[in-house]
Amino acid sequence: MTKSPIYLDYAAATPIDAAVIKVMEPYYARQFYNPSATYHAAKVIRSAVTTARKEVAHWLGARSSEIIFTAGGTEANNLSIHGIMRRYPKANIVISSIEHESVQAPAAHYNYREVKVQSDGRVDLHDLDRKIDNQTALVSIMYANNEIGTVQPMRDIAKIIKAKQVERSREDPPLIFHSDACQAANYLDLHVARLGVDMLTLNGGKIYGPKQSGALYVKAGINLLPLIDGGGQEQGVRSGTENVAGIVGFATALQLAQTDRHQEAERLRSLQHYFFSELAKRLPKALINGSVKYRLPNNLHFTLPGTDNERLLIALDEAGVQAAAGSACSASDEMPSHVLSALGLGDDYAQASLRMTMGRQTSLDQLKAVISLLQQLTNRS
C-alpha cells in the first residue's frame, strides 16, 4: 500500500486551486447580493461578473458578449445542441462516435449521424465530409477525448465545415461548428478563431475551478433557443440568478490554466513518456490506446490483456491508487466503453483497460509506485 493516496483521475475532477478558493470566498457571505438588483452593493457584484466575462473572453480571443456562463460542461453542451436543433428541427446534426455522453444524449433527440474515427481516435475526415449535407445544422466534435486523450485536427475539421458553408443556399439551415473543449483547456490553445469553431464548451471542474461552473462561447450572430426561461440573465439564453462565486472562480481557474499550460504540459509529457516506457519494459503485453502523437499530455490509457479492470481498480484503490476504467459519467454502466468500441476494440479488450489521468500534484515517485504496483497485481492475476 502506498504511504498516501495517489490520485490519477484528474479527467474526472480536479481539486480547486487555492488561488481560486481565495477569490470565490467573499461572494458566499459578505458580497452575497443579487447582480440584478439596482442598489450600489449589487452593482459591485455585477461588475465582478462583467470582469470575469472579459477574462474568459480574453483567453478565447472572443468578445465578452459571446460568453455565456453555465453550470458546467454538460449544460453548455446541451445548450449548444438543443439551442440550435430546436430552432431547426428538420435539420440533422453530425457528431463523432467518441463524444462525451453530454453530447451523445442530446444529439439522440434529433436526426443525428456519427462520424467514424480511426484506430487512434482521430476523426476520419473523409467520413466527416460525406456525413455533412445541406440539411446539417450542427457539427459537434470534441477537441480532446476524455477517455483516451486523443486530440482532434481542429483546423482540418473547420476547413471541411467552412467549405460546406460556402455551398449553402439561403433556403438551407446554417452550418455551425461546436466543440466540447472541457479536457483541452488545461493544455491546449483555446483561441476560437485559430480553432475555427462557432461554439466552444468549457468546464470549471476540469481546470482546478469549482464544480458546476463553466461557459459556452457562442459566436456573434448565432441565435440559440434557451433551455431555461426566466429573468433573462446571460443575454436571455440562460436565465437564473448568476452563481457569482462560481463565475469568478471559473474565470480565475481558466486564467491560471492557460497561463501555465505550456510549462505544465511539458512536465506532464515527460511523466507520460516515462510511464509508457516503463510499462513497455515491465509489462510488455500492455497496449496503449489512442494516439501517441496527438494526445493530451496527462492521459495514460492502456490495456493489460487477460486482466479484469474492475478487479484491478478495486485492488488499486485498496493500495491507495485512485484511477478509472473510463468516463466517470458512465462509471456505473457495465457496458464496455463506446469510445474503445469506436476504435474497433472488442469487449474483452475494453474490459481490460484502465484510464489514469495526471495533474498538478502528480510526481515521478508516484508513477514509479504505480508501475511497480501494476506489475505486482498483473503477475498475481
CORRA-V794618 format. One record per residue. N is the residue number from 0. PHI is phi in radians with two decimals (* if undefined). OMEGA is omega in radians with two decimals (none if undefined). BURIAL is + if it has 24 or more other C-alpha atoms within 12 Angstrom, else -. Layout:
n->[N	N]
phi->[PHI	PHI]
omega->[OMEGA	OMEGA]
burial->[BURIAL	BURIAL]
//
This chain:
n->[0	1	2	3	4	5	6	7	8	9	10	11	12	13	14	15	16	17	18	19	20	21	22	23	24	25	26	27	28	29	30	31	32	33	34	35	36	37	38	39	40	41	42	43	44	45	46	47	48	49	50	51	52	53	54	55	56	57	58	59	60	61	62	63	64	65	66	67	68	69	70	71	72	73	74	75	76	77	78	79	80	81	82	83	84	85	86	87	88	89	90	91	92	93	94	95	96	97	98	99	100	101	102	103	104	105	106	107	108	109	110	111	112	113	114	115	116	117	118	119	120	121	122	123	124	125	126	127	128	129	130	131	132	133	134	135	136	137	138	139	140	141	142	143	144	145	146	147	148	149	150	151	152	153	154	155	156	157	158	159	160	161	162	163	164	165	166	167	168	169	170	171	172	173	174	175	176	177	178	179	180	181	182	183	184	185	186	187	188	189	190	191	192	193	194	195	196	197	198	199	200	201	202	203	204	205	206	207	208	209	210	211	212	213	214	215	216	217	218	219	220	221	222	223	224	225	226	227	228	229	230	231	232	233	234	235	236	237	238	239	240	241	242	243	244	245	246	247	248	249	250	251	252	253	254	255	256	257	258	259	260	261	262	263	264	265	266	267	268	269	270	271	272	273	274	275	276	277	278	279	280	281	282	283	284	285	286	287	288	289	290	291	292	293	294	295	296	297	298	299	300	301	302	303	304	305	306	307	308	309	310	311	312	313	314	315	316	317	318	319	320	321	322	323	324	325	326	327	328	329	330	331	332	333	334	335	336	337	338	339	340	341	342	343	344	345	346	347	348	349	350	351	352	353	354	355	356	357	358	359	360	361	362	363	364	365	366	367	368	369	370	371	372	373	374	375	376	377	378	379	380]
phi->[*	-1.23	-1.10	-2.40	-0.96	-1.92	-1.63	-2.33	-2.41	-1.17	-1.24	-1.47	-2.84	-2.02	-1.20	-1.24	-1.12	-1.02	-1.16	-1.23	-1.02	-1.08	-1.32	-1.39	-0.90	-1.06	-1.50	-1.53	-2.29	-1.30	-1.95	-1.60	-1.11	-1.32	-1.07	-1.52	-1.21	-1.69	-1.36	-1.02	-1.04	-1.23	-1.12	-1.12	-1.16	-1.05	-1.12	-1.13	-1.15	-1.07	-1.11	-1.07	-1.12	-1.11	-1.13	-1.12	-1.04	-1.00	-1.25	-1.71	1.12	-2.08	-1.55	-1.01	-1.18	-1.68	-1.87	-1.97	-1.40	-2.30	-1.63	1.81	-1.25	-1.09	-1.13	-1.10	-1.13	-1.11	-1.10	-1.14	-1.36	-1.14	-1.09	-1.58	-1.23	-1.23	-1.35	-2.22	-1.11	-1.56	-1.44	-2.09	-2.14	-2.00	-2.28	-1.44	-1.36	-2.11	-1.18	-1.12	-1.02	-1.32	-1.81	-1.01	-1.12	-1.16	-1.10	-1.15	-1.33	-2.19	-1.32	-2.09	-2.26	-1.84	-1.58	-1.19	-2.08	-1.34	-1.12	-1.68	1.64	-1.40	-1.06	-1.35	-1.14	-1.16	-1.19	-1.05	-1.06	-1.27	-1.33	-1.47	-2.20	-1.31	-1.92	-1.44	-1.69	-2.55	-2.05	-2.17	-2.32	-1.19	-1.19	-2.48	-1.33	-1.34	-1.72	-1.75	1.34	-1.14	-1.72	-1.49	-1.36	-1.03	-1.18	-1.17	-1.11	-1.09	-1.10	-1.11	-1.14	-1.12	-1.13	-1.22	-1.08	-1.11	-1.38	-1.23	-1.75	-1.15	-1.39	-1.41	-1.21	-1.17	-1.98	-2.07	-1.88	-1.97	-2.42	-1.47	-1.93	-1.02	-1.48	-1.51	-1.11	-1.30	-2.29	-2.12	-1.13	-1.94	-1.14	-1.15	-1.21	-1.18	-1.33	1.45	-1.65	-1.79	-2.49	-2.51	-1.75	-2.28	-2.36	-1.11	-1.21	-1.79	-2.20	1.18	-1.94	-1.27	-1.14	1.05	-2.34	3.06	-2.71	-2.17	-1.41	-2.26	-1.02	-0.94	1.76	-1.55	-1.89	-1.57	-1.42	-1.21	-1.50	-2.14	-1.65	2.94	-1.36	1.52	-1.13	0.91	1.04	1.38	-1.57	-2.51	-1.23	2.22	-1.00	-1.12	-1.44	-1.08	-1.04	-1.14	-1.14	-1.12	-1.13	-1.07	-1.07	-1.17	-1.08	-1.14	-1.06	-1.13	-1.12	-1.28	-1.16	-1.76	-1.11	-1.14	-1.14	-1.21	-1.10	-1.13	-1.09	-1.22	-1.13	-1.15	-1.16	-1.07	-1.06	-1.05	-1.08	-1.16	-1.15	-1.18	-1.05	-1.14	-1.29	-1.54	-2.27	-1.06	-1.43	-1.12	-2.20	-1.55	-1.78	1.59	-1.29	-1.40	-1.39	-1.80	-2.50	-1.06	-1.22	-1.73	-1.66	-2.22	-2.09	-2.63	-2.08	-1.97	-0.92	1.55	-1.84	-2.01	-1.11	-1.14	-1.15	-1.09	-1.13	-1.13	-1.13	-1.09	-1.08	-1.10	-1.54	1.67	-1.93	-1.81	-2.39	-2.56	-1.73	-3.11	-1.12	-1.12	-1.19	-2.14	-1.11	-1.48	-1.53	-1.42	-1.23	-1.03	-1.00	-1.17	-1.19	-1.17	-1.09	-1.14	-1.37	1.60	-1.61	-1.29	-1.09	-1.07	-1.13	-1.10	-1.41	-2.02	-1.84	-2.22	-2.03	-2.08	-2.19	-1.58	-2.74	-1.10	-1.62	-1.30	-2.17	-1.10	-1.05	-1.11	-1.15	-1.06	-1.15	-1.17	-1.04	-1.09	-1.15	-1.06	-1.11	-1.10	-1.16	-1.23	-1.17	-1.31	-1.36]
omega->[3.13	-3.10	3.09	-3.09	3.06	-3.09	3.14	3.11	-3.10	3.08	3.12	-3.13	3.07	3.05	3.13	3.11	-3.11	3.12	3.11	3.10	-3.10	-3.12	-3.13	-2.96	-3.09	-3.02	3.10	-3.06	-3.04	-3.10	-3.00	-2.94	3.08	-3.09	-3.11	3.14	-2.99	-3.09	-2.97	-3.09	3.12	3.12	3.08	3.11	3.11	3.11	3.11	3.09	3.12	3.13	3.12	3.14	3.11	-3.13	3.12	3.14	-3.14	-3.08	3.11	-3.07	-3.05	3.01	3.10	-3.11	-3.13	-3.11	3.08	3.11	-3.11	3.06	3.06	-3.07	-3.12	3.12	-3.14	3.10	3.12	3.14	-3.12	-3.07	3.13	-3.11	3.09	-2.99	3.06	3.09	3.14	-3.01	3.14	-3.13	3.07	3.12	3.13	3.11	3.05	-3.11	-3.12	3.14	3.02	-3.12	-3.13	2.95	-3.13	-3.03	3.10	3.12	-3.10	3.09	-3.04	3.05	-3.05	3.13	3.13	3.09	3.12	3.02	3.08	-3.07	3.12	3.10	3.10	-3.10	3.04	-3.03	3.11	3.12	3.08	-3.14	-3.14	-3.02	-3.14	3.05	-3.04	3.06	3.06	-3.14	-3.02	2.97	-3.13	-3.13	-3.05	-3.10	3.14	-3.03	-3.08	-3.13	-3.04	3.04	-3.13	3.13	-3.08	3.09	-2.97	-3.10	3.11	3.09	-3.13	3.13	3.13	-3.12	-3.14	3.10	3.10	3.13	-3.12	-3.09	-3.04	3.00	-3.12	-3.11	-3.11	3.05	3.07	3.10	-3.01	-3.13	3.09	3.08	3.02	-3.09	-3.05	-3.11	-3.04	-2.91	3.13	-2.91	-3.00	3.10	-3.12	-3.09	-2.96	3.12	3.11	3.12	-3.14	-3.11	3.06	3.08	-3.08	-3.13	3.08	-3.06	-3.12	-3.10	3.11	-3.05	3.11	3.03	-3.12	3.00	-3.11	2.98	-3.14	-3.12	3.01	2.99	3.11	-3.10	3.14	-3.14	3.09	-3.11	3.12	2.93	-3.08	2.99	-3.06	3.08	3.13	-3.03	3.05	3.08	-3.11	3.08	3.10	-3.10	-3.06	-3.08	-3.14	3.12	-3.06	3.02	-2.98	3.13	3.14	-3.14	3.13	3.11	3.11	-3.12	3.12	3.13	3.13	3.12	3.14	-3.11	-3.10	3.10	-3.04	-2.93	-3.12	-3.12	-3.12	3.11	3.13	3.13	-3.11	3.13	3.08	3.11	3.12	3.13	3.11	-3.06	-3.11	3.11	3.14	3.11	-3.14	-3.13	-3.01	3.13	-3.01	3.11	-3.11	-3.12	3.13	3.11	-3.13	-3.12	3.06	-3.09	-3.09	-2.97	3.01	-3.05	-3.09	-2.99	3.06	3.13	-3.02	3.13	3.04	-3.04	3.12	3.13	3.07	-3.03	3.13	3.10	3.11	-3.13	3.10	3.13	3.09	3.14	3.12	3.12	3.08	3.12	-3.09	-3.10	-3.06	3.04	-3.12	-3.12	3.10	-3.12	3.14	-3.07	-3.13	-3.13	-3.09	3.11	3.09	-3.12	3.08	3.12	3.14	3.07	3.13	3.10	-3.13	-3.11	-3.12	-3.11	-3.13	3.13	-3.12	-3.09	3.04	-3.06	3.11	3.01	3.02	-3.14	-3.05	3.13	-3.01	-3.11	-3.10	-3.11	3.10	3.13	3.10	-3.13	3.07	3.13	-3.12	3.12	3.13	3.14	3.10	3.13	3.12	-3.08	-3.12	3.10	-3.11	-3.05	none]
burial->[-	-	-	-	-	+	+	+	+	+	+	+	+	+	+	+	+	-	-	+	+	-	+	+	-	-	+	-	-	-	+	+	+	+	+	+	-	-	-	-	-	-	-	-	+	+	-	+	+	+	+	+	+	+	+	+	+	+	+	+	+	+	-	+	+	+	+	+	+	+	+	+	+	+	+	+	+	+	+	+	+	+	+	+	+	+	+	+	-	-	+	+	+	+	+	+	+	+	+	+	+	+	+	+	-	+	+	-	-	+	+	+	+	+	+	+	+	+	-	+	+	+	+	+	+	-	-	+	+	-	+	+	+	+	+	+	+	+	+	+	+	+	+	+	+	+	+	+	+	+	+	+	+	+	-	-	+	+	-	+	+	-	-	+	+	-	-	-	-	-	-	-	+	+	+	+	+	+	+	+	+	+	+	+	+	+	+	+	+	+	+	+	-	-	+	+	+	+	+	+	+	+	+	+	+	+	+	+	+	+	+	+	+	+	+	+	+	+	+	-	-	+	+	+	+	+	+	+	-	-	-	-	+	+	+	-	+	+	-	+	+	+	+	+	+	+	+	+	+	+	+	+	+	+	+	+	+	+	-	-	+	-	-	+	+	-	+	+	+	-	+	+	+	+	+	+	-	-	+	-	-	-	+	-	-	+	+	+	+	+	+	+	-	+	+	+	+	+	+	+	+	+	+	+	+	-	+	+	+	+	-	+	+	-	+	+	+	-	+	-	+	+	+	+	+	+	+	-	-	-	-	-	-	-	-	+	+	+	+	+	+	+	+	+	+	-	+	-	+	+	+	+	+	+	+	+	+	+	+	+	+	+	+	+	-	+	+	+	+	+	+	+	+	+	+	-	+	+	-	-	-]
//
